[in-house]
Amino acid sequence: MKRKSVLTTMLACALLASCLTACANENTASTAESTANGSSAADTSGEGGDSGEIVKLTALFNKHSLTKDVNEMQWLTDLEADCNVDVEWQQISADWDQKKSAMFASGEIPDLLFNATADSDYIQHYGLFEDLKPWIEQYAPNLQAMFEEVPETEILCTTLEGKIFGTPKYQSVWPKTNGTIFINQTWLDNVNMEIPTTWEELKEVLIAFKEQDANGNGDPNDEIPMDFNGGFNSPYGLSQFLGSTGLQLSSNYPGGYFAEDGEVKN
């Protein structure tokens, strides 16, 4: 096996824990894929030998349009340095299914694919993807440990022929209320207040943000004390406050559920 293939496998496994995948609200196994063409470039002497040279890889990430540019993610930059690789990223946020069909049919695909394939792709385009199974135990000890701790993850990502084309991610069930509201600690420091723990304290903090130049630019009239990126009937809107009242919020519907007189309501 050529060195680039081994490094491709290592990087695919190292990137396993990325949050670059879509959200799920139940135990899931999602995949980061290593492609077969990554094993046929960059020959070197010695199986998996390290010549000290930086290995160039290509990667495609099918991402949400609001996800930050991967080139601006410091942890990825650090990971590339640790693995001694230089990754050229292709980022796609729309119409991936149509683009995927054309790309896979041509046979010209990147070394790594993230959040970009379905199990049917491994069958329909057999030969495009590298079998990772022979290298996981040696080069991905954390992934191997997950297989041993949660055997279902290995079963779900293993084909009937015993091959693994994509590394899985195990994600537990989300908590009862998954929404989180953030507050600017610098603004709190500027108005000499603590993090609010009650509705009345929150009201006082927001008034202070609005009237006391919380951003410290000398203009006490340009602060917006609180904002959301969605309307009320949105998981990312004012409904975030419902969790503090004891309502259970879901990821897809902000109305929340609660028990009253022995009945579940929302």
N, C-alpha and C positions, 0 to 999 in steps of 0.2 A: 504493500500500500504506500503510495507516495505521500510525501510530507504534507502537501497542501490538503489532502483528504483528511489526515489526522487532525490538522489544525482547524479545518472546517468543522469537523465533528466536535472538537474541544470548544470552539467558539459557540457553536449551536447549543451545546449543553450549558455553557457559561451564561448564555443569554436566556436560559430557560425561565428564570424568575422575573423576567421583564414584565412590566405592566403594559406592555405594548399590545396586549390582547384585549379583546372586547370583554365587557363585564358579564358575569354569570351569577345567578342567585341560587345555585345548587351545586353539589359536588360535580366537577367537570374534569375532563382531560382534554386539553387543547395542545397544539403542536407547533414546534419550530422545526422546519424541515431542512435537511442537508441534501443538496442535489448531486446527482452522479457526475456531472461534468466537473465538479470541484475535485474529483479524484484523478483527473486525467491531465491536469496542467501542473507545471512547476515540479519537475522531477528532481530528485536529489539522492545522493548516495546514503544507504542505510535506512531501514524502515523507521519512519518517524524521527529520523535524525534531525538535530537542530544545528543548522549552519550559521545561525546568528543573523541571517538576512530577514528583513521584514517581508512577510508574505502578503501579497495583495489579494483581497477577496471582494466579491460583489455580493450585495444583499438586497432583497426587496422586502419592504414592509408595507402591508396593507393596513393602513391606520385610519383612525377617526380624524375627521377634518380639524377638530379642535386639539388634537394631540400635538405637543410641541415637536418642532423639527428635531430629529434624532441627532443631527450634527451639533445641536446646542445642548445635548445632554452630557454633562461632565462625566457621569459614571460610565457611559459607553466609551468615551474617549479614554478614560483610565483603563477600562477593560481591554480595549484594543492594544494599549501600550503593554499591559501585563502579558497578553498573549502574543505580542510581537507581530501583530497583523495591522494592515491598513485596509479598512472596509470602505468601499464605495457604495453608498446607500442610494437606492431608488425608492421613493416614497409615493404611494398611490392612495388617494382618498375617495375616489369615485369610479364607478363603472369597472370594478376589478374583474367581475365575472366575464365580461366581454373581452377585456384585455388579456385575461388569463388564457382563454381559449386559443387566441391567436398566438400567444407566446409559447404555450406548451406544444401546440401543433408544429411550430417552427423548430422546436428542440433547443432553442437558444434561451436558456434560463440562467439566473444568477446562481452563485454557489450556495446561498442561503435564502430561505423564504420564511417569513414570519406572518402568522395569522393569514395565510394566503391559500391554503389547500384544503380539500376535503378528501376523505378516504377513497372516494371514487376516482380521484385524480391518480392515485398510486396504481390503480388497476388499468385505467384508460391509457395512461402514459407510462406504462411499465418500462423501466430502463433509464428513466430520467433522474431517478432518485437513488441516493446512496443508502445502503443498509448500515445503520448505525450500531446494530446489536453487537458486532464483534469488538467494538471499541468502548462501549459504555463503561464496563467494569473497570477498565484500566484508566480511562481518561475522564470519567465523570462519576467520581465516588459519591457525590451528593445525590445524583440521579439514581445511582445504584442503591443507595441507602433508602430512597423513597420507594423503590420497587420492593425492597425487603419489608419496609414498614407498612406500605399500602399495596399489597400484591395486585389489587385490581387495576392500578395504574399501568403496570406492565402488560397485563392481559389486554387492556383496552387499546394499547398502541402497538400491539404485536399482530402481524398478519397471520393467516392460516399457515403460511409457509415458514413462520418463525422469524420474520424480518421486522425491523423497526425503522420506518422511514421518517417518523416525526417524534420528537421528544415531548412527553406529556407534562401538563401542569396540574397539580392537585389543588383544588380550592374548596375550602369548607363552606358550609351554609353561612350566609351573611347574618349579622345580628338582627334582632327584632326591629331596631331602628337604624338604618344605615346612613341617614343624612347627617352631615356635620357642618356646623357653621363656624367660620373662622373670624377672629378679631385681631386687629392690628396692635401688637404690643407696643410699638413705637409711639403710636397715637395715645395709648393708655399712659405711657410714661410722660408724654408731653403735657397731659392734662392732670397728672398726678392721681390717677385712679387705678383701682384693681379690676381684674376680670370679673364681670358681673355674674352673679349666681341666682338672681331672682329677676322677675319681670320689672320690678320697680328700679332695681339697680341698673338693668339694661337701659331703661328709659333715661335715667340720669346720665349714664355714660354717653348715650347718643346725643343728648342735649349738649353735653360738654364738647363732644366732637364737632358739633355744628357751630358752637358759639366761641370756642376758645382756641382757634387756630391749631387744630390737632396736627396738621401736617407740617407746622413750623415754618411756613414760608412768609409769614408776616401779614397774610391776608386772612382774617377770621371769617370771611364770607364765601370761601370757595370749597369748603368741605361738603362732601356727601356722606353723612354718617353711616348709612347702611345701603347696600345695593344687592341685587340678585341678577343672575343671568337667565331668569325665566319668570313667567307670570305666576299668578297664584295657583292655577291649576296645572302645576308643573312640579316634577320632583326637585327642581332646582330653584324654586321660587319661595314665596312667603310661607308655603306649607311646611318648610323646614322647621318652623316654630312649633308645629303640632307635636313633635316628639317630646317636647318639654312638658306637655300636658298629659303624657302617658299614652298617646295614640301610637299604634304601631304603623310605621310607614314602610312601603315597599319601594323597590327600585323603579317600577314602571307606572305606579299609580300613587299620587301624592295624598289621596283622600284619607288614608289610614283606616285601621280597623280597631274596634274596641268592644268590650263586653259590657252589656247593660241588661239587668234583669234576666240574666241567663241566656241572652241572645247576642250573637255577634253582629255588630253594625258597623257602618262606615259613613 
